[in-house]
């Protein structure tokens, strides 16, 4: 997994090449809106190959509510927007990291 900002040009290019018709929902502007308007923390999961080229992207939002508790949601308020991956290994890597993140949600404040 790689650390980079949501405004990284490599990430923007990857999203444009792999998101088909839903590019807007993966955009920094949409993710920033979710943070500013709803208070969600965006957790961008990004997979790369050995040369550092992006191979997958899964934006998650940390949501917390007294009714539904703590949870991770990929692109809330969006139409169908699957994780973006060049290959099955990248998709599996993103899913594994997302699943590893879930137990952290049960930690007390």
Secondary structure as UniProt FT lines:
FT   TURN            6..7
FT   HELIX           9..18
FT   TURN            20..21
FT   HELIX           23..26
FT   HELIX           28..38
FT   STRAND          41..48
FT   TURN            50..51
FT   STRAND          54..65
FT   TURN            66..68
FT   STRAND          69..74
FT   TURN            76..77
FT   STRAND          84..85
FT   HELIX           88..102
FT   HELIX           103..106
//
